[in-house]
Structures are given as C-alpha cells and as structure tokens.
Amino acid sequence: MLLPTINIANSINSTINRAEAIGFCNELSNMISYAKFYCVKNASYGEIEINKSVGTVNFKDKKQGGKIIKSIYLNSKCKFLTVYILKINNLGHIDSDTIQILDGNGNIHKIAIATGVDTVNIYEGN
C-alpha cells in the first residue's frame, strides 16, 4: 500500500519542479521585455547579467554606472547551465541567444531570444 503513495508524492514533486521552472522562464522573459522597454524609454543602454553560481539575474543600466534596476532569483532546485551577459542598446535591441535552465527533474528549459523580430520564446526539452 505504500508504493502508490510514493508514486503520487514523486509525481507531485515533479509537477512542482516543472511549474517553478516554467514560472521562472516566464519571469525572465518579462524581465527581458522590460529591459528593452526601459532602455528605449530612458535613452539608455543596459545589460542583463545571469550569474550561474548564485542563481541571480540582474538588469543593469550601464549609462548610470551599472545601477541595478531589477533582480530576479532562481529557486535552489534549478540552475543555469552557463553564465550569460545580454547587452541591450538604446533602441531596445538585444543580441540573439538561448538561455538554458536545468530544473530539479533534470529537464532543460530554454529561453530563446530572436533578433530582427524582437521575440522571446520559451521551450522545454532538448
């Protein structure tokens, strides 16, 4: 009788890990959009710095000497697969890149930034 309870608990834990990772991907996507808007509105340029070891994302206004405008934090079960620095010019343009996050279940979530059409897409899986 204990086996079904363990399976249900594992399933719930897996769903929670996935939901947290997807929620963070959406939050990061929103931060990228906000950073682009901020740079255009303030005729500034900035960068989004992703710190792999600490699990933080900081949007900095480089025109103001690197002042942190907004920060978000990755939960402890997820991790970034590499360090990223995304530069944003005063027109709100950002270089294309793909940010990869590994969730607590071992699944990879990707945030793909496309240039030209200025879109940010979120993908799950390899």
Rosetta constraint file for C-alpha pairs under 8 A:
AtomPair CA 1 CA 5 HARMONIC 7.38 0.50
AtomPair CA 2 CA 6 HARMONIC 6.45 0.50
AtomPair CA 3 CA 7 HARMONIC 6.34 0.50
AtomPair CA 4 CA 8 HARMONIC 6.15 0.50
AtomPair CA 5 CA 9 HARMONIC 6.16 0.50
AtomPair CA 6 CA 10 HARMONIC 6.11 0.50
AtomPair CA 7 CA 11 HARMONIC 6.09 0.50
AtomPair CA 8 CA 12 HARMONIC 6.14 0.50
AtomPair CA 9 CA 13 HARMONIC 6.10 0.50
AtomPair CA 10 CA 14 HARMONIC 6.02 0.50
AtomPair CA 11 CA 15 HARMONIC 6.16 0.50
AtomPair CA 12 CA 16 HARMONIC 6.17 0.50
AtomPair CA 13 CA 17 HARMONIC 6.22 0.50
AtomPair CA 14 CA 18 HARMONIC 6.23 0.50
AtomPair CA 14 CA 104 HARMONIC 7.81 0.50
AtomPair CA 14 CA 105 HARMONIC 6.32 0.50
AtomPair CA 15 CA 19 HARMONIC 6.07 0.50
AtomPair CA 16 CA 20 HARMONIC 6.12 0.50
AtomPair CA 17 CA 21 HARMONIC 6.29 0.50
AtomPair CA 17 CA 77 HARMONIC 7.45 0.50
AtomPair CA 17 CA 103 HARMONIC 6.49 0.50
AtomPair CA 17 CA 104 HARMONIC 5.66 0.50
AtomPair CA 17 CA 105 HARMONIC 6.70 0.50
AtomPair CA 18 CA 22 HARMONIC 6.16 0.50
AtomPair CA 18 CA 103 HARMONIC 6.73 0.50
AtomPair CA 18 CA 104 HARMONIC 7.66 0.50
AtomPair CA 18 CA 105 HARMONIC 7.44 0.50
AtomPair CA 19 CA 23 HARMONIC 5.95 0.50
AtomPair CA 20 CA 24 HARMONIC 6.18 0.50
AtomPair CA 20 CA 75 HARMONIC 7.77 0.50
AtomPair CA 21 CA 25 HARMONIC 6.24 0.50
AtomPair CA 21 CA 78 HARMONIC 6.94 0.50
AtomPair CA 21 CA 101 HARMONIC 7.73 0.50
AtomPair CA 21 CA 103 HARMONIC 5.90 0.50
AtomPair CA 21 CA 109 HARMONIC 7.40 0.50
AtomPair CA 22 CA 26 HARMONIC 6.31 0.50
AtomPair CA 22 CA 109 HARMONIC 7.53 0.50
AtomPair CA 23 CA 27 HARMONIC 6.22 0.50
AtomPair CA 24 CA 28 HARMONIC 6.06 0.50
AtomPair CA 24 CA 74 HARMONIC 6.87 0.50
AtomPair CA 25 CA 29 HARMONIC 6.10 0.50
AtomPair CA 25 CA 109 HARMONIC 7.62 0.50
AtomPair CA 25 CA 110 HARMONIC 7.83 0.50
AtomPair CA 25 CA 111 HARMONIC 6.72 0.50
AtomPair CA 25 CA 122 HARMONIC 6.93 0.50
AtomPair CA 26 CA 30 HARMONIC 6.17 0.50
AtomPair CA 26 CA 122 HARMONIC 7.73 0.50
AtomPair CA 27 CA 31 HARMONIC 6.24 0.50
AtomPair CA 27 CA 72 HARMONIC 7.95 0.50
AtomPair CA 28 CA 32 HARMONIC 6.27 0.50
AtomPair CA 28 CA 72 HARMONIC 7.70 0.50
AtomPair CA 29 CA 33 HARMONIC 6.40 0.50
AtomPair CA 29 CA 111 HARMONIC 7.30 0.50
AtomPair CA 29 CA 120 HARMONIC 6.43 0.50
AtomPair CA 29 CA 121 HARMONIC 7.92 0.50
AtomPair CA 30 CA 34 HARMONIC 6.09 0.50
AtomPair CA 31 CA 35 HARMONIC 6.00 0.50
AtomPair CA 31 CA 59 HARMONIC 7.83 0.50
AtomPair CA 31 CA 70 HARMONIC 7.91 0.50
AtomPair CA 32 CA 36 HARMONIC 6.31 0.50
AtomPair CA 32 CA 48 HARMONIC 7.67 0.50
AtomPair CA 33 CA 37 HARMONIC 6.32 0.50
AtomPair CA 34 CA 38 HARMONIC 5.98 0.50
AtomPair CA 35 CA 39 HARMONIC 6.19 0.50
AtomPair CA 35 CA 46 HARMONIC 7.55 0.50
AtomPair CA 35 CA 48 HARMONIC 7.90 0.50
AtomPair CA 35 CA 59 HARMONIC 6.82 0.50
AtomPair CA 35 CA 88 HARMONIC 7.68 0.50
AtomPair CA 35 CA 92 HARMONIC 7.70 0.50
AtomPair CA 36 CA 40 HARMONIC 6.46 0.50
AtomPair CA 36 CA 88 HARMONIC 6.58 0.50
AtomPair CA 36 CA 91 HARMONIC 7.79 0.50
AtomPair CA 36 CA 92 HARMONIC 4.25 0.50
AtomPair CA 36 CA 93 HARMONIC 6.78 0.50
AtomPair CA 36 CA 94 HARMONIC 7.60 0.50
AtomPair CA 37 CA 41 HARMONIC 6.04 0.50
AtomPair CA 37 CA 92 HARMONIC 6.29 0.50
AtomPair CA 38 CA 42 HARMONIC 5.93 0.50
AtomPair CA 38 CA 44 HARMONIC 7.73 0.50
AtomPair CA 38 CA 92 HARMONIC 7.86 0.50
AtomPair CA 39 CA 43 HARMONIC 5.61 0.50
AtomPair CA 39 CA 44 HARMONIC 4.68 0.50
AtomPair CA 39 CA 45 HARMONIC 5.35 0.50
AtomPair CA 39 CA 46 HARMONIC 6.72 0.50
AtomPair CA 39 CA 61 HARMONIC 7.93 0.50
AtomPair CA 39 CA 88 HARMONIC 7.24 0.50
AtomPair CA 39 CA 89 HARMONIC 6.84 0.50
AtomPair CA 39 CA 90 HARMONIC 5.11 0.50
AtomPair CA 39 CA 91 HARMONIC 6.85 0.50
AtomPair CA 39 CA 92 HARMONIC 5.65 0.50
AtomPair CA 40 CA 44 HARMONIC 6.67 0.50
AtomPair CA 40 CA 90 HARMONIC 5.29 0.50
AtomPair CA 40 CA 91 HARMONIC 5.19 0.50
AtomPair CA 40 CA 92 HARMONIC 5.32 0.50
AtomPair CA 42 CA 90 HARMONIC 7.92 0.50
AtomPair CA 43 CA 90 HARMONIC 5.16 0.50
AtomPair CA 43 CA 91 HARMONIC 7.53 0.50
AtomPair CA 44 CA 61 HARMONIC 7.01 0.50
AtomPair CA 44 CA 62 HARMONIC 7.53 0.50
AtomPair CA 44 CA 63 HARMONIC 5.83 0.50
AtomPair CA 44 CA 89 HARMONIC 7.09 0.50
AtomPair CA 44 CA 90 HARMONIC 4.84 0.50
AtomPair CA 45 CA 61 HARMONIC 6.20 0.50
AtomPair CA 45 CA 62 HARMONIC 5.87 0.50
AtomPair CA 45 CA 63 HARMONIC 6.08 0.50
AtomPair CA 45 CA 87 HARMONIC 7.76 0.50
AtomPair CA 45 CA 88 HARMONIC 5.63 0.50
AtomPair CA 45 CA 89 HARMONIC 4.59 0.50
AtomPair CA 45 CA 90 HARMONIC 4.78 0.50
AtomPair CA 45 CA 92 HARMONIC 7.89 0.50
AtomPair CA 46 CA 59 HARMONIC 7.07 0.50
AtomPair CA 46 CA 60 HARMONIC 5.43 0.50
AtomPair CA 46 CA 61 HARMONIC 4.46 0.50
AtomPair CA 46 CA 62 HARMONIC 4.83 0.50
AtomPair CA 46 CA 63 HARMONIC 7.14 0.50
AtomPair CA 46 CA 66 HARMONIC 7.79 0.50
AtomPair CA 46 CA 87 HARMONIC 6.03 0.50
AtomPair CA 46 CA 88 HARMONIC 5.17 0.50
AtomPair CA 46 CA 89 HARMONIC 6.63 0.50
AtomPair CA 46 CA 90 HARMONIC 8.00 0.50
AtomPair CA 47 CA 59 HARMONIC 5.79 0.50
AtomPair CA 47 CA 60 HARMONIC 5.43 0.50
AtomPair CA 47 CA 61 HARMONIC 6.85 0.50
AtomPair CA 47 CA 62 HARMONIC 6.99 0.50
AtomPair CA 47 CA 85 HARMONIC 6.48 0.50
AtomPair CA 47 CA 86 HARMONIC 5.32 0.50
AtomPair CA 47 CA 87 HARMONIC 4.37 0.50
AtomPair CA 47 CA 88 HARMONIC 5.66 0.50
AtomPair CA 48 CA 57 HARMONIC 6.78 0.50
AtomPair CA 48 CA 58 HARMONIC 5.62 0.50
AtomPair CA 48 CA 59 HARMONIC 4.42 0.50
AtomPair CA 48 CA 60 HARMONIC 6.36 0.50
AtomPair CA 48 CA 84 HARMONIC 7.88 0.50
AtomPair CA 48 CA 85 HARMONIC 5.63 0.50
AtomPair CA 48 CA 86 HARMONIC 4.99 0.50
AtomPair CA 48 CA 87 HARMONIC 6.54 0.50
AtomPair CA 48 CA 88 HARMONIC 7.94 0.50
AtomPair CA 49 CA 57 HARMONIC 5.63 0.50
AtomPair CA 49 CA 58 HARMONIC 5.25 0.50
AtomPair CA 49 CA 59 HARMONIC 6.41 0.50
AtomPair CA 49 CA 60 HARMONIC 7.74 0.50
AtomPair CA 49 CA 83 HARMONIC 7.92 0.50
AtomPair CA 49 CA 84 HARMONIC 6.02 0.50
AtomPair CA 49 CA 85 HARMONIC 4.57 0.50
AtomPair CA 49 CA 86 HARMONIC 6.50 0.50
AtomPair CA 50 CA 55 HARMONIC 7.35 0.50
AtomPair CA 50 CA 56 HARMONIC 5.97 0.50
AtomPair CA 50 CA 57 HARMONIC 4.52 0.50
AtomPair CA 50 CA 58 HARMONIC 6.62 0.50
AtomPair CA 50 CA 83 HARMONIC 5.67 0.50
AtomPair CA 50 CA 84 HARMONIC 5.08 0.50
AtomPair CA 50 CA 85 HARMONIC 6.24 0.50
AtomPair CA 51 CA 55 HARMONIC 5.62 0.50
AtomPair CA 51 CA 56 HARMONIC 5.35 0.50
AtomPair CA 51 CA 57 HARMONIC 6.31 0.50
AtomPair CA 51 CA 83 HARMONIC 5.73 0.50
AtomPair CA 51 CA 84 HARMONIC 7.28 0.50
AtomPair CA 52 CA 56 HARMONIC 7.20 0.50
AtomPair CA 52 CA 79 HARMONIC 6.97 0.50
AtomPair CA 52 CA 80 HARMONIC 5.31 0.50
AtomPair CA 52 CA 81 HARMONIC 7.11 0.50
AtomPair CA 52 CA 82 HARMONIC 6.00 0.50
AtomPair CA 52 CA 83 HARMONIC 5.26 0.50
AtomPair CA 55 CA 73 HARMONIC 5.96 0.50
AtomPair CA 55 CA 74 HARMONIC 5.11 0.50
AtomPair CA 55 CA 75 HARMONIC 7.53 0.50
AtomPair CA 55 CA 76 HARMONIC 7.89 0.50
AtomPair CA 55 CA 79 HARMONIC 6.54 0.50
AtomPair CA 55 CA 80 HARMONIC 6.96 0.50
AtomPair CA 56 CA 71 HARMONIC 7.02 0.50
AtomPair CA 56 CA 72 HARMONIC 5.92 0.50
AtomPair CA 56 CA 73 HARMONIC 4.60 0.50
AtomPair CA 56 CA 74 HARMONIC 6.11 0.50
AtomPair CA 57 CA 71 HARMONIC 5.54 0.50
AtomPair CA 57 CA 72 HARMONIC 5.29 0.50
AtomPair CA 57 CA 73 HARMONIC 6.32 0.50
AtomPair CA 58 CA 68 HARMONIC 6.40 0.50
AtomPair CA 58 CA 69 HARMONIC 7.51 0.50
AtomPair CA 58 CA 70 HARMONIC 5.90 0.50
AtomPair CA 58 CA 71 HARMONIC 4.48 0.50
AtomPair CA 58 CA 72 HARMONIC 6.73 0.50
AtomPair CA 59 CA 68 HARMONIC 5.80 0.50
AtomPair CA 59 CA 69 HARMONIC 5.65 0.50
AtomPair CA 59 CA 70 HARMONIC 5.28 0.50
AtomPair CA 59 CA 71 HARMONIC 6.35 0.50
AtomPair CA 60 CA 66 HARMONIC 5.09 0.50
AtomPair CA 60 CA 67 HARMONIC 5.30 0.50
AtomPair CA 60 CA 68 HARMONIC 4.38 0.50
AtomPair CA 60 CA 69 HARMONIC 5.57 0.50
AtomPair CA 60 CA 70 HARMONIC 7.37 0.50
AtomPair CA 61 CA 65 HARMONIC 6.86 0.50
AtomPair CA 61 CA 66 HARMONIC 5.13 0.50
AtomPair CA 61 CA 67 HARMONIC 5.33 0.50
AtomPair CA 61 CA 68 HARMONIC 6.48 0.50
AtomPair CA 61 CA 69 HARMONIC 6.65 0.50
AtomPair CA 62 CA 66 HARMONIC 4.33 0.50
AtomPair CA 62 CA 67 HARMONIC 6.82 0.50
AtomPair CA 74 CA 78 HARMONIC 6.56 0.50
AtomPair CA 74 CA 79 HARMONIC 7.10 0.50
AtomPair CA 75 CA 79 HARMONIC 7.92 0.50
AtomPair CA 77 CA 103 HARMONIC 6.37 0.50
AtomPair CA 77 CA 104 HARMONIC 4.83 0.50
AtomPair CA 78 CA 101 HARMONIC 6.78 0.50
AtomPair CA 78 CA 102 HARMONIC 5.52 0.50
AtomPair CA 78 CA 103 HARMONIC 4.35 0.50
AtomPair CA 78 CA 104 HARMONIC 5.44 0.50
AtomPair CA 79 CA 101 HARMONIC 5.65 0.50
AtomPair CA 79 CA 102 HARMONIC 5.34 0.50
AtomPair CA 79 CA 103 HARMONIC 6.68 0.50
AtomPair CA 80 CA 99 HARMONIC 7.78 0.50
AtomPair CA 80 CA 100 HARMONIC 6.07 0.50
AtomPair CA 80 CA 101 HARMONIC 4.58 0.50
AtomPair CA 80 CA 102 HARMONIC 6.28 0.50
AtomPair CA 81 CA 99 HARMONIC 7.99 0.50
AtomPair CA 81 CA 100 HARMONIC 5.73 0.50
AtomPair CA 81 CA 101 HARMONIC 5.90 0.50
AtomPair CA 81 CA 102 HARMONIC 6.75 0.50
AtomPair CA 82 CA 100 HARMONIC 7.52 0.50
AtomPair CA 84 CA 99 HARMONIC 7.49 0.50
AtomPair CA 86 CA 94 HARMONIC 6.84 0.50
AtomPair CA 86 CA 95 HARMONIC 6.86 0.50
AtomPair CA 87 CA 94 HARMONIC 5.91 0.50
AtomPair CA 87 CA 95 HARMONIC 6.83 0.50
AtomPair CA 88 CA 92 HARMONIC 5.81 0.50
AtomPair CA 88 CA 93 HARMONIC 5.50 0.50
AtomPair CA 88 CA 94 HARMONIC 4.68 0.50
AtomPair CA 88 CA 95 HARMONIC 7.51 0.50
AtomPair CA 89 CA 93 HARMONIC 5.53 0.50
AtomPair CA 89 CA 94 HARMONIC 6.81 0.50
AtomPair CA 93 CA 115 HARMONIC 7.60 0.50
AtomPair CA 93 CA 118 HARMONIC 7.39 0.50
AtomPair CA 94 CA 115 HARMONIC 6.87 0.50
AtomPair CA 94 CA 118 HARMONIC 7.85 0.50
AtomPair CA 95 CA 113 HARMONIC 7.51 0.50
AtomPair CA 95 CA 114 HARMONIC 7.62 0.50
AtomPair CA 95 CA 115 HARMONIC 6.22 0.50
AtomPair CA 96 CA 112 HARMONIC 7.47 0.50
AtomPair CA 96 CA 113 HARMONIC 4.91 0.50
AtomPair CA 96 CA 114 HARMONIC 4.93 0.50
AtomPair CA 96 CA 115 HARMONIC 5.30 0.50
AtomPair CA 97 CA 112 HARMONIC 6.00 0.50
AtomPair CA 97 CA 113 HARMONIC 5.27 0.50
AtomPair CA 97 CA 114 HARMONIC 7.15 0.50
AtomPair CA 98 CA 110 HARMONIC 6.34 0.50
AtomPair CA 98 CA 111 HARMONIC 5.49 0.50
AtomPair CA 98 CA 112 HARMONIC 4.31 0.50
AtomPair CA 98 CA 113 HARMONIC 6.07 0.50
AtomPair CA 99 CA 110 HARMONIC 5.53 0.50
AtomPair CA 99 CA 111 HARMONIC 5.05 0.50
AtomPair CA 99 CA 112 HARMONIC 6.46 0.50
AtomPair CA 100 CA 108 HARMONIC 6.48 0.50
AtomPair CA 100 CA 109 HARMONIC 5.69 0.50
AtomPair CA 100 CA 110 HARMONIC 4.58 0.50
AtomPair CA 100 CA 111 HARMONIC 6.54 0.50
AtomPair CA 101 CA 108 HARMONIC 5.58 0.50
AtomPair CA 101 CA 109 HARMONIC 5.09 0.50
AtomPair CA 101 CA 110 HARMONIC 6.36 0.50
AtomPair CA 102 CA 106 HARMONIC 5.86 0.50
AtomPair CA 102 CA 107 HARMONIC 5.64 0.50
AtomPair CA 102 CA 108 HARMONIC 4.61 0.50
AtomPair CA 102 CA 109 HARMONIC 6.34 0.50
AtomPair CA 103 CA 107 HARMONIC 5.49 0.50
AtomPair CA 103 CA 108 HARMONIC 6.44 0.50
AtomPair CA 103 CA 109 HARMONIC 7.44 0.50
AtomPair CA 107 CA 124 HARMONIC 7.44 0.50
AtomPair CA 107 CA 125 HARMONIC 6.08 0.50
AtomPair CA 108 CA 124 HARMONIC 6.08 0.50
AtomPair CA 108 CA 125 HARMONIC 5.09 0.50
AtomPair CA 108 CA 126 HARMONIC 6.31 0.50
AtomPair CA 109 CA 122 HARMONIC 7.27 0.50
AtomPair CA 109 CA 123 HARMONIC 5.75 0.50
AtomPair CA 109 CA 124 HARMONIC 4.43 0.50
AtomPair CA 109 CA 125 HARMONIC 5.97 0.50
AtomPair CA 109 CA 126 HARMONIC 7.95 0.50
AtomPair CA 110 CA 122 HARMONIC 5.63 0.50
AtomPair CA 110 CA 123 HARMONIC 4.97 0.50
AtomPair CA 110 CA 124 HARMONIC 6.16 0.50
AtomPair CA 110 CA 125 HARMONIC 7.70 0.50
AtomPair CA 111 CA 120 HARMONIC 6.73 0.50
AtomPair CA 111 CA 121 HARMONIC 5.68 0.50
AtomPair CA 111 CA 122 HARMONIC 4.57 0.50
AtomPair CA 111 CA 123 HARMONIC 6.42 0.50
AtomPair CA 112 CA 120 HARMONIC 5.64 0.50
AtomPair CA 112 CA 121 HARMONIC 5.12 0.50
AtomPair CA 112 CA 122 HARMONIC 6.27 0.50
AtomPair CA 112 CA 123 HARMONIC 7.72 0.50
AtomPair CA 113 CA 118 HARMONIC 7.35 0.50
AtomPair CA 113 CA 119 HARMONIC 6.09 0.50
AtomPair CA 113 CA 120 HARMONIC 4.62 0.50
AtomPair CA 113 CA 121 HARMONIC 6.57 0.50
AtomPair CA 114 CA 118 HARMONIC 5.75 0.50
AtomPair CA 114 CA 119 HARMONIC 5.42 0.50
AtomPair CA 114 CA 120 HARMONIC 6.30 0.50
AtomPair CA 115 CA 119 HARMONIC 7.14 0.50
